[in-house]
Amino acid sequence: MSAHTDGTGEFPYPETDYQETNRGQFHFSTRAGWMNDVNAPLYYRGVYHLYYQHAPHSLVWDTMHWGHATSTDLVHWEQRPIALDPKIHPGDLWSGGGVVDTENTSGLKAGDHDPIIVYSGTNGVTVFSSLDGGDTFTPYDGGRKVVTPGGTSRDPKVFRDRERWGMVVWSDEGGNGVDFYTSANLLDWTFASRFPADWLFECPNFVRMPIDDGHRWVLHDAGGQYLAGDWDGTAFRTDWTAPQKINQTKTFAGAGYYAALTFENPPDDRVVSMAWQGENRGSIWTGNASFPVEQRLRHTADGLRVTSTPIRELALLHEHSQQWTGLTIANGKQRFPAGRAYELQATIALADTAGFTIRLRPAPEGAAREIVYDGETLDGAPLSPVDGKLRLQLLIDHGQLDVFANDGIVYQSYNVNFGDHPGPTDVELETTGTLVIESLTINQLASIWKH
């Protein structure tokens, strides 16, 4: 399938069974070519749409398109034709967000489908609309920029605020920060306020996030640094003096976590987030998306924090399971048979131990990957036992590792080149003191590409 004169994108993808070396089996990757930032994730009529920065004819960053994939369950994804193509659509097709205009506030509806409207562009925001359920897009008003922030700007993200729409755009006018705009119709925008922050760099996300029986607003940047506060309809306000991090790893463009966005118009009011993981590559593709996580705010001893946990749809991939209970390990090691794609859940009671090490695919020469708890931190992220126990959840894929602890208060995502470590596909746990594994479950995970 190639470019069409009616505005549909091309489908420049070779045949693949998604079984190439290092290709994730439950982390989405583009069928071929380069992918980076997640763009405009949204839900419409039973289908989740994932758009992303894409160079379909290259294995490195190149002229940006918007790639497109769809899913009915957030787990199994199907590659779609390119959604925004620079041969057809005007402007720099860089990162941005999108919404479903279910009430036709834009007045663009024509036919059965609600308008799906996405935003892109650098140094000014361009609007594109779809009237066929999110497959093909038409530029609004010939590609005219609807807002142009000062300085260098990019990465518009649109959100719903009661009866009005809001937009947040990164710009460096006077230093890093974001400009907020408001609109009644998604097309005509009015400047509302600026939120300056030296730490806030590109790809902003602004989302109303649940906490207890209410909600707060969370503003975060591409690296996952965030503040929680309130939105009064024109401005974001917070009493925080410094940001926290959603993903407690080194986050930068091309790392194992960057440029996350949350799905718009979800059917159940969940906050579901996906990010770009840039350190995975193979013979015909570069980059993948992180496994979707559900996010909410939680009160902790350190204050309000965003928690991230794997979406419940992970259970759709469960195959064979093994479980161990009541194991005591004292100054020793214990191995558990695992596999190449699996979920590990464990509840560990700490006695006199100072810490432990989990080794994934241990080999005679060493470990392919170690996860270390030193009594105070898990791979560098502060983590304290709750009632003397730690709860861990690990997702291990062919080229990815996701670490969750204590119901998502710790969230870490990595690309790991397990292909370079062909040793035993076991899990090894070692401690220099004493701990009790109250329960440890390993669930083998089916490939999302074989459904």
C-alpha positions, 0 to 999 in steps of 0.5 A: 500500500502506498500514498493515495491522492485521497489523503490516506497514508502509506503502509511501507512495511515489510512482512514480519512475524515480530520474532526478530532478535530483541523484539519485545513480545508484549511491548509495542514496536513499530512494524518497521522503521524508527519510532520515538515519542508517543503522540495523541493516545486516545480511545474511540468506540471500542478502539485505543489509538496509539500514534507516534513519532515515526520515520518509516523508511529509516532506522534513525531519526529522520523526517517525522511522520505520525505512525499509527497502531490500534488495539481493543484491549491496550495489549494486542496492537495492530499496525495501521497505515501512516496517519500524518505524512509530510508528503500530504500534511503541512508543517513539522509533524512533531510531537503532539496530543489529540482528543475526541470531540464527542459533542462536536464543539468544533462543528467539524462533524460530517457523517457518523463519526465524531471528529478526532482532532490532533495537534502538532507543529513546531513554533506554532500549533497546526490542527488536523481532523479525522472524520473516519475514526482516526485513520486519515486526517485533514489539515484545518484551515489549510494548516494555519497555525492556531497559536504561536507561543514566543521563543522556540515551541513545540509539543501541544497537548490538549485536555478537557476542563469541564465545559472548556478545552485547554492546551499546554505547549512547551516553549523557552520564552524567557526560559523553560516553561509552558503556555496554557490556552483555552478554547470553546471549540478546539479551533480558536484558542486564547492565551490564558497563562504561562507556567515557568519552570527551569526543569520543565523541558518539552513534551508536557502532559497535563492530566486530571488524576484521581486521588482518594475520592477526588482529583488533582491536576498533574503537570509533567515533562518529557523526562517524567518530572512532575508537580501536583496542583490545581487548575482554576480554568486559566492557570495551574497553581501548586505549592510544591517547590521542586518536582518529583519523578514518575519513573525513577531512572535516568530519563532523557531522549532515547532512554528507557522512559521519555515523552509519556502521554496519557490516553484521552476519552478513556471508557472507565476514567482511568489514567493510562500512560505510555512512553517511548523507550529508545534503546531497543533496536533490531534488523528492521525497527528502532525503538518501542513503547513502554507497557501501559501503566495506570496512574493515580495519586497517593498520600505517602509519608513523603507527601503526595506521589504519582503511582504507576502499575501495569494495566489490569489487561496484562492478565490477558497474556497469562499462560503457564504459572508457577508459585512458591510460598513460605521460602526462607533464604539465609545467606544464600541463593535460590533459583526459579525457572522463568523464561524469556517473557514473563511477569514476576510477583513477589511479597518478601518479608525482611528479617535481619537482611540488609538487602538482596539481589535479583538476577535475571538470566544468570550466566556463569560469567555474571548476570544479564541484569541485576536488581538490587535492594540495599535496605533503603533503595531499589536500584537507586529509588528510595523504597521502605518496607511496609509492615516489614514487607516489600511487594515487587512486580517485574515484567521481563520481555525480550528487550525490556524490563519494567520494575514496580514496587509497593503498589507502584510507588516505585516505577522503573522501565529499561531497555535491556539487551538480553539477546547478548546474554544467552545464559539460563532463563532463570531468576536468581535471588541472593541475600546476605541475611535472612528473608522470607518469600511469602509468595513468588509467582511467575506468569509466562506471558504470551506474545501479543503478536500471535493473537 
